[in-house]
Structure formats: structure tokens, C-alpha cells
């Protein structure tokens, strides 16, 4: 225990350090704010050298102004834009940031990351903006509302219908991010939040906030973002919680303990602020029973475990904490992992040969080694690494180094290996006896972000994956067939969800379009077809049709929802059916054999081909002269309803259903509702025709 004088000297030293170093600025209410010298500022050091970099504090920030700026300026400016316009901005922003990645990598070295590590964070984070730009422009309308699902008929005569509508919420989204991915962690949330039309307040982790700040600075400097779309708070963000309410959201990434505390905030429990958590979890990788030493899968498994231990020094929410192996292969797996770790260079992250750099801070180093000691005390033994080896590394390199540490559980069911997470280059080997044992062990983690199974046995993979899926947000099945192109165990992709149940927080991030809709309000709209068409921006069956000039003669400027063509009639003859069969080679018996067709309970006798009906329908609605319709690029939702017999007559009604101008082209997409009926007005076929149409002609 130090005496009082020693404590005073230590306190004076740190205060002196803070007074001599920069305090990291925040971007709030439209301007940069730098706190004055304050005892509350927390010093941040270079993870590799221990050199003091700066201090972090949010002292002096007006959090009332932060909330007001987001809700007034941010919402007003951002929600003026359509989804497509937001998507175009994201693409331009991603391009702008990608041109500056060299600067971000230089800063990233101070957080302990190697060039390889930083690529996942920096280029990976910027890549999510490109992905969400594409989703906004290709999967969403050029509008400010998004339709979710189809129309539900709510009455006998169809005059009362319903549909779900997604709109932008009238609040802000607060990001609270972990230290391990200061760029990706921010941008993988910002992309979908921005497209959803929600202004963002970013609260980065203190130890790596300077990298986040550099990126946010460039986002502001780009001039691409609407005013109020993003704010940055470095330091304590607690005062903002008092200003959050029903329309706001908190998206948190970090420890399970912190997630539980945030979930209990008054704004969440009493005022309805939505809370999403992506928490650290004890993820696993499992070696299948078939993957014995000498197989490709065995080598893939070992490489995967080592990669997850060394990338970002194991400081990943998706890192492999539990390494499950068949009892017969435990010794071989341990030896192979240790041998491969020996080839991984350890040291200065700036050196190209380094594969394992330091953890982010001395505090993090202490936490990791304490957790390792607890796991050992709880029933595991050390195969390599641990406190003694880590101390040697720290003494040699002078930074926050932790040796790659492999433990082996003495008892597969000891609580420590399933409950205690060492958030660094650490994994525990745990043996299993059979499939059921493996399933129960995987579930013992009480929910995780990702699990992987390395096997070439499809039967085992099917049984195992189906049984463990309820406990995991993502499952990678790795074998020799997908290994070359697989992104690996620890790489969440923007097209797929990132999150998990139970201990993993219960939230979901990204997931393609799902990531956007998480931050929007889904509302069930009940109305007449005409009203639903007007509100949703898509023509609904039963609402008004407008007959007149052929709609294919109208450019986007002149076309309106409900513009309709009622075609002439066309009779289908037996010669038509036989010609189509012989011409296409489709001689299925229902079209060519009267007796066999009549024996089929679905047909009255010989019937026309479904694609003959679609072809005749196109001939009935096409406008052959050059005009604004540039191309037919597909059809969707095709259903054949009533069989067509020789002698039946067909007519098609074509209606402009959805009109989507493109922001960056001189044309847009038009979706047409096509309804084909027979002479008895019975529906024969329904589908949507997709065309590209010029904006002006």
C-alpha cells in the first residue's frame, strides 16, 4: 500500500501529464469543442511504446444542445433526402474516405494494430458504406417511406386492405462503441442509421477515440453530409441519457456487463428509448469428428484458431474463446496450434513481420491476464503463454503485450471456461465425446455472436448446425470446398446479421436491409386501396386505374401510378400450343397428349404452356415503336392460376405499379402489374413486369 505522499506525487504526475498534452476534441452541435485542462481527463498512451498521446474528456459539452441539434437540424436536413439520395451520399463518402486510409493506418499503429489488423477495421468499415449505398439504391424506393411486405386483404370485397409501412423515426441514434474497431464499429452502424434517416451521435471508446475522430473529421470536411447528420462525443456521454426518449435509440457494442447496465437506464425502462446490444461472448470453433490430423479440415481448423488469436491481438468480439475438439484429437490440436503460433511474429505493429501486436492498453493487459489466471484456477491448465511469458514480452518491447495463450480445460464442463472471457490472444481447448455432447457444450456459452464448425461431413454438419443455431447469431461451416473464398470465422459481413442471443446481447446489426429497418418505425396502415396507394407510393389492386394513351408511350415525367392498358382479346388455338411445343422443345404431356393430360387432376385436357401465356400477354401489351421504354429486365411473382385450353381467349391488364427514378441516371425502373384473364374473367396469370424507362422522351 503506497503512503499518502506517494499517492500525492503520482496524482501530481498524471495531472502534469494532462496539462502538457492535447485533450481530444469532440464535434457537437455543428462545431468542434476542445475541453480545457481538467482533472477528469483520462490519458491515452501508445499501446506499443507506452508514450503518452493525449487525454480524453467531455467536460464542457452542452448535452442539451447535442440532443436538440440532432432532433432539429439533423432530422430536418437528413429526412429531406430520399433513400436513393442518402445512398448516393454514402457512396461518395466511402470513396472520399478510402482515399485517406493511409493516414488512418498510421494512427491505428498507436492502438496496437498491425497493417493486417487495421485493414479489417479501416477498409472493412469503409466497405460497409459502399454496401449500404447499394442496398439503399437497389432494394429501396426513391422515396422517404419503405413498404414492408405485401398487401393484406382485410375484407370480403377488397375495399379495406392493410400493409406495413416503414418511416424514419423522429429521434437520434446514439452509438456507444468498443475500443477494438474504432472505424468499422462506427461505420457499420452509421451506414444503416444514415439510410434510415436518423441523425447519429458517436461515442467511441476512449483508448482508440483518436482514430475515430480522424475519420469523423474527414466525414465533416468532405462537405457531403447534411448538417446534424453526425456528432462525436469523446469522453463521458452519461449526461446525454437524461435527454433520450421514445423516438431515440442506443446501439451499444462492448462487454455483457456494460450492456446489462445500459439496458437498465431510465431512458430505456421508463421513457421507451430502444436499446440494441452487441456484446462480447464466448464464441466457439469446433473440429468435426471426421477432421482428423492430416485432413484439410484439420489444418483449416488450426489456422482459423490461430488467426482469431492473433488478429487484433484477439481483441475481437467474434474471436474464438472456446476451441472444441474430439477427445481423440485434443493432444494433436494443442501441439499444432502451439507450433503455428511459434511462426507468428510478435512485436512492434509497424513492423511487417509482426502478426501479434500488443493489446490496446496496460489496463487491458491486466484484465486479460487476470482472466487467464481465473480460468486456470477454475479448472484448466496452461499449454503455452500465460502471465510469465507475457511479462517477458512486455519487458522486451515496453508495451501492453500479452503472449498468445492456449489453455486446456481439465473438465469440459468447468464453469470458468464457459463464463470467463479473456479479451485478448487467448483460447481454451475443450474436448467433446459425441454430437450431443458438442451441442450442449456450444450452448453452455449462453448465446454467442458466432460459432464455426470445421467438417467435411454433411450429415454431422446438418445435425450440429440445426441444433446449435438457436444459440448463435451466425454459424460458419468451413471445409475444403469453401475455404479459399471464405472470409473466416471472425468477419461479420454487412449483408448478414451481426449479433446473437443471450450473453451476446440479443441485438442484430447490419444484415443488409434489416440493418436499416432496425432504426425505422414499422406501422400497419389500414385503408381503402386508393388511400393505401397514395400513402405507400405503390399502386394497390382495387384502386383506380387510368385508361388513356398507351402507358409505354409515357416517360417517367408523365407516367403516374395507376396508368393502365386494357388489351384486346387473343384466342389460343391447338396449333398455337403445338407450334410452341415444337419450337421450344417443351413437349410435356399436358400440352401434347390429350388422354394423359385429362388423367391429371389439375387439367381438363391439353392445355397451353405457361410461358406461351406470358409470351402472348407480352404481345398484347407491347408498344412496338421506339419510345421511352428502354428495356424489359425481368418479371417477378409469376403465378399460373387457371389452365388455358384450346379455344380460350386471353386479355391482359397492365398497370403502372411502382415508379422509381434513379438519382444518377437518365432513366428509372417501372414495375407493372400484369393480370391475365380468360373469356370468363377468371384469372389465368398474375406477375410483375420490370422495365427501364427514360425520365424524359
Buried (B, 14 or more C-beta within 10 A) or exposed (E): EEEEEEEEEEEEEBBEBBEEBEBBBBBBBEEEBEBEBBEEBBBBBBBBBBEBBBBBBBBEBEBEBBBBBBBEBBBEBBBEBBBBBBBBBBBBBBBBBBEBBEBBBEBBBBBBBBBBBBBBBBBBBBBBBBBBBBBBBEEBBBBBBBBBEEBEBEEEEBEBBBBBBBBBBBBBBBBBBBBBBBBBBBBBBBBBBBBBBBBBBBBBBBBBBBBBBBBBBBBBEBEBBBBBBBBBBBBBBEBBBBBBBEBBBBBBBBBBEBBEEBBEBEBBEEBEBBBBBBBBBBBBBBBBBBBBBEBBBBBBBBBBBBBBBBBBBBBBBBBBBBBBBBEEBBEBBBEBBBEBBEEBBBBBBBBEEBBBBBBBBBEBBEBBBEBBBBBBEBBBEBBBBBBEBBBEBBEEBBBBBBBBBBBBBEEBEBEBBBBBBBBBBBBBBBBBEEBEBBBBBBBBBBBBBBBBBBBBBEEBBEBBBEBBEEBBBBBBBBBEEEBEEBEBBBBBBBBBBBBBBBBBBBBBBBBBBBBBBBBBBEEEBEBBBBBBBBBBBBBBBBBEBEEEEBBBBBBBEEBEBBBBBEBEEBEBEBEBBBEBBEEEEBEEBBBBBBEBBEEBEEBEBBBBBBEBBBBBBBEBBBBEEEBBBBEEEEBEEBEBEBBBBBEBBBBBBBBBBBBBBBBEEEBBBBBBBBBBBBEEEEEBBBBBBBBBBBBEB
